Amino acid sequence: MIENQLIRIIELIGHGDRLSEQDENLLKQDLLATNNHLQFTDIKDLHDLEVGEIDAIIHQRSHLLHLAFSGISQVVTKQNIQLDHPSDVFTLLWYFWIPLAQKLADQQQKLGRPLIQGLLGGQGTGKTTLGIILNILLKHLGKTFLSISLDDLYKTYADRQKLRERRPDLIWRGPPNTHDVDLGLQILQQLRDRNLDQPQPIAIPRFDKSLHNGAGDRIDPEISYGADIVLFEGWFVGMHPLPISAFRNFIPPILSESDREFALECNANLYNYLPLWNYLDSLIVLVPKDYQYSLQWRLEAEHKLIASGKTGMSDREITQFVEYFWKALHPELFLPRLLGNHATSDRFLGDLINPINSDHINRAYPPVDLAIEISRSHLPKRIYRP
């Protein structure tokens, strides 16, 4: 838990107040004492830095916090992010959002070309919110930003209807094979290889989930001239297929032979997405502390929708919907292959946790750069490098 003294200091920074020498020393001690900062900022050992370099890190973060605080606060309110205390927005910025934005900006600067950052996260983990916040912060860092969802690559409504006629198991859009992978390859290549001196317009596909009574369809593309940092997010972005032996035993909600056949087919279809993942420079994974939070979050969201006077699904329909995705690519089967086995930690930004098993044979490419554990309240609980 972050000490109240530090929260007070971070609040002062956000409001643009001048810090005392004692407050500045406390910030330095906190920066040196928290090992997670070493992993998050790619600095191997802060203790080897000169005093002036430590001061520069704190100054840069303080400056960005002050600049972005107002805009981020509006996002938190608009996105209905539930904070335990209003001051939590300061600590989220200081310990999580700002270092992440700085890390992406530094990576892109070193690459010398657009950075394509993958982001994997299930329902309710905050992919959209994180994209909005990074956009604000990266603008202050002088970087342009573009977010593309795997959802934007869905096949057209007509094509998915034909697909469903052949494969009745594909009740809803979402699983592997419901996307236009070739379109994704074309877009990511254009974004990665764009000419910085003479940028050409790129038609970014967009998808409207409300069309055709919720089945959704493509809409007019968004015209973009590219961006320094491209966030490519989705619920299975970066996932690799598993060996067939991984499906030997039933795991709820995969409880029948037909369920297992569906899971095996979705697993096999992941091979078609591997060329798409090859465009990712790195991968961030949003991991719920309990994967079943996705169902709870979806139920809560639907209840709010109905309470506002709009039409929504019943609890049974929601459960079937969420379990459909678990049957397709079960989190308990796929996420351990990405992350390895880790001990738990209650720290907001926990110390680096090393995998118990150092065998990297089955680790995915692109490598998982960061794993962010998401709490029941949708907020980051800890951050570590797998």
N, C-alpha and C positions, 0 to 999 in steps of 0.2 A: 504493500500500500504506500502510495506517495505521501510523504510527510506534509502536514499542513503548512509548515514554514515554506517549503518549496512551492506549493500551490499559490501561496500569497505572493511570492516573488514573481512567478510566471504571470499571475494576474496583473501585477504592476507593469510588467513588460508589455502585455497586451493593451493596456490603457495608455502606454507611452510615458509612464512615470519614470523618473530617474531612480536608479538603484543606489543603495549605500555600498560602501566598500565591503561590508560584512555580507550583504546579499550576493554580491558578485563572487565572493569567495565560496559561499555555499553552493552556487551554481557550478563552479569549477570542481568542487569536491564531488558533487553529484555526478557530473559528467565522467570523472575519473573512476568513481566507485561502481558505476553501472556497466557491467560487461557487455550488455546487449548493444550498447552504443558502438562498441568496436565492430560488431558484425553488421550493424545497420548502416553504418557510414563507410564501410570498406576500409577503415583505418585499422591497421593490424594491431597497433598498441599505442593508445593515447599517452601512456606514461613516457614514451620516447619523444613526444613532441615538446617543442620549446613553449615557454609560457605565452609568448606572443601568438603562437599557432592555436593554443587552447582558447585564448581571448578572441581570436578571429572566428572560431567555430561558434562560440557563444554569441558574438556580435551579429553574425550572419543569421543565426536562428532567431535572435531577438528582433532584428529588423524585419524579417519576414513575418514573424508573429504579429507585430504591430500593424504591418501593412494589410495582412489578410484577415485579421480577426473579425472585422465588421462583416465582410462578405461571407465568411465561413459561418458566422452566427446565423445569418439569414438562411443559409442552406440547411443548417441543423433544424431551424424552425419549419422551413418549407417542406423538408423531407420527413418531418414528424419524428425525428430521432429522439428517443426517450433517454434523457440523462438523469442520473441519480441526483445530481446537483448542477446548477448553472455553471459553476466553475470548471466542470469536467471538460468543457470545450477547450479551455486553455491547456490542460494537460494532454488532451488528445492531440492538439496542434504541436505542442512542444516535444512530446515523446514519440509521436506516431506519424501524423500527416506531414509535418514539415520535413523531418529526416527522410521520409520516403520520397517526397518530391525532389529534395536535394540529391538524393541517390540517383534517381532517374535522370535528372539534368546532368549530373557528372558522368553517368554511363554514356549518355548521348554525346556529350562533348568529346569523350575519349574515342567513341566510334567514328565520329566525323561524318556521320550519315544519320538518317532517321532511325530511331530506336523503336523496335516493335516489341512491346512488353505484353506477354501473355498474363491473363488473370483468370484463374479457375475458382469458381464459387457457386454453390448451390443456391436454392431459393432462400431469400431472406438474409443472405450473408453480407449484403451491402455493396455489391459490385457497382451498381449505378451511382450510389451516393459517393463512393470512393472516386469514381471517374469525375464527378462534378467538382469535388474538392480539389483533386489534383489539377484540374483545368485552371482553377483560380490561382493556386499556388505557383504553378509553372509559368503563368503569365507574368507574375511578379519576378520570376527568375529569368525572364526574357525568352521563354521557350513557347512554341506553339504546340497545341495538343489536339488530338482527334481520338474519339472513342468509337470503336466498332464492336458490335455484339455478334456472337455466333448466330443469334436470332435473325440478324439482318441478312443472313445467307440462306434462310429457309427457301426451299423450292416454292414455286408459285402454287397457289391454291389448286389450280387445275392439275398440275403435275403431282401434287400430294394426293389428290383424289384418285388419280390413276394408280399411284403407288399403293394406296390403301385397298384398292380392288384386288391387287395381286397379293398384298400382305395384310390381311385383316387384323393382325396383331398390332399394327401401327394405328392405334385408336386416335392418338393425338400427335401433334407435331412435337419435336424435341429429341427423340433418340437418333443415334447415328443412322444415316441414310435419308434423313428428311431435309438435308441441306445441300446446296449447290456448291460442292467443294471446288470445282473448276472456277467458278466465279470468285470464290475466296482467294484462290491462288493468283488470279489475275489482279485483284485489288491490292493484295499485300505486296506483290512484286512491284506494282506501279508506285505504291507508297514508299517502299524501301529504296527503290532505284531512281527516284525522281531527280531531275536535274535541278540543283539548288540555284543555279544562275538563271535558268529559264524554265520555271515550273509550269507544267501543263495541267489543265483541269482534269480532275479524276472524278468519275461518277461513283459515289459511295452508295451502295444499296441500302435501303431502309425498309422496314417491315412494320405494318400496322396490325397488331393482334386483335383489334376490335372488329375487323371486317369479316364478312361471311359468318355472322353469329358467333364470333369468337375463334373461328378457325384461322383467321388472319390471311393476309396476302401482301405482296410487295406494293409499295407506293413509289411515287417519283423519287429518283435518287437525289441525294444531296451532292452538290458540286463542291469539291474541295481542291485546293492546290497543294495538298499534302500537309504534313506537320513534322515538327522535330521529334515528337514522341507520340506514337500510336499505341493506344491501349486496346488490345484485342481480348475481349472478355466473353465468358460463357460457362455453362455449368459443367462441361467436360473438356474445355480447352486444355490441350497438353496431355490428355490421358492416352495411354498406350494399351493395346490389347494384352490380355492375360493369357497364360497357357490354359488349355482346356481343363487341365487337372484342377485349376482353381475353382471350378464349378462342380466338383465331385459331390460335395455335400449341399443339402438344401439349407438356405439361410433366409429367414423371413424378410420380405414377403415372397421370396422364390420358394414355393411350397409344392409344386407339381412338375411333372415332366414337361408340360407345355410352357410353364414359366421358365424352366431351365432352357428349353429350346429357344425361347425368345431372348433370354440373356446371352446365350451363345451366339445367336445371330447378331445381336447388337455389338457384342465383343468383336466378332469377325469384321463387322462394318467399320470398326475403328481403324483398320488398316488403311482405308481410303483417305483418312484424315491426316496420316503421318506426313505427307508432303506439305500440308498446311502448317503443321507444328514446326517444320523445319525453318519456317520464316521467323519464328519467335527467337529473339535474342536471349530471353530468360523468361522465367515463369514464377509468378506469385500465386500461392494457394491460400484461399480463405477457408479455414477449417472450423466448423462448428464444434464446440466442446463435446456435444452429443449430436450426431447426424440427425436424430429424430426431432431436433428443434425445428427443422424445415417444415414438418407437418404442423407443429404448434404455431409457428409463424404464419403459415398459410391459413389455418383456421381463424386466427385472430384477425388477419387482414380481411377475410371474407365476412366475418361478423361485423366489422366496422363498416364495410361496404353496404351490407344489408341494413344496418342501423341508420345509415345516411339516406335510406329510401331507395337505393338502387337494387337491381336484381343480382342475386349471387347464388353460388352452389350450396347444396346442403352439406353437412359435415361428412356424410357418407360419400358424396361425390368428390369432395376435397380429398378424403383419405384415399380413394381409388386413384385420383389424379396424381397425388404425390407418390404413392406406392408404385405406380406405373413407371416413374422415373427410377425408383430404386430397383425395380425388376430389370430395367434396361441396363443400368451401370451402377451396381450396388456400391455405396460409399465404403462399406466395410471390406469390400474386396479390392477396390481400386486405389483408395487413398493411401493405405499402408505401403503400396509399391512405390508411390511417389515420395513418401515422407520417411519411411523407415519407422522403427519403434522408438518412442520417446517417453521419458518420464514426465510427470506432470509438475506444474509450478503454478503458484497462486500470484506471482508477481505480475504487475501490470505489463511490464516488458521483461520477461524472464531471462535469466542467464542462458547462454548458448547451451542447448541440450544436444549431446552427440548421440548418433544412432547406436543402439546396443550392438547391432550387427553391421559391421563395416563392409560387408559384401555389396559392391555396387553393380553387380552384373545386371540386376533387374531394374536399376534406376533409370528413370526416363530421360530422354533428351527432347527439348532443351532442359537443362538442369533447373531444379526448383531453387530459385534464388532466395526466396523468403517464404516462410509459412506463418500465417497470421491466425491465431486462434480466436474464434468469435464466441462471445459469451451469450447467454440466454437473452440479454437485452440488445443484441445485434452489434455490440461494440467490441473492439479489439481487446483481448484479454492479455495476450503475450505475443511476442514476436521472436522467431528463432530461425536459424539457417539449418535446414535438414542436413 
